[in-house]
Amino acid sequence: MAAAKAEKHKSVVHVTAADLHGPGVVFCPNPKMPLWSSHPKVYLDVATTGEATCPYCGTHYVLDGPAPKGH
């Protein structure tokens, strides 16, 4: 089901528990995005549901593998 949702999004970034910052979050724009396409930094919780979408650019983040302990 997550894969079907991800297909609708502009860009899909797969992350693992090692990529998370703080309590199960990723930030967007991520370090691989070019500076010219930057928007305000937002923190997205991917540990709770296994996925999150940036409200600015539509990038969809998908957590591959288990969430960190405590989530």
Backbone hydrogen bonds, N-H to C=O, Kabsch-Sander energy under -0.5 kcal/mol:
donor,donor_aa,acceptor,acceptor_aa,energy
5,K,1,M,-2.0
6,A,2,A,-2.5
7,E,3,A,-1.4
8,K,4,A,-0.5
8,K,5,K,-1.4
9,H,6,A,-1.4
11,S,58,G,-0.5
13,V,60,H,-3.1
14,H,12,V,-0.5
15,V,62,V,-2.9
19,D,16,T,-1.7
20,L,17,A,-1.0
21,H,25,V,-3.9
24,G,22,G,-2.1
25,V,21,H,-1.5
26,V,44,L,-2.2
28,C,42,V,-2.3
33,M,30,N,-2.1
37,S,34,P,-1.4
38,S,35,L,-1.8
42,V,28,C,-2.7
44,L,26,V,-3.2
46,V,24,G,-1.7
46,V,44,L,-0.8
47,A,24,G,-1.6
50,G,46,V,-1.4
52,A,61,Y,-2.0
54,C,59,T,-2.7
58,G,54,C,-1.4
60,H,11,S,-3.4
61,Y,52,A,-3.5
61,Y,59,T,-0.5
62,V,13,V,-2.5
63,L,50,G,-2.8
64,D,15,V,-3.7
64,D,62,V,-0.6
71,H,68,P,-1.2
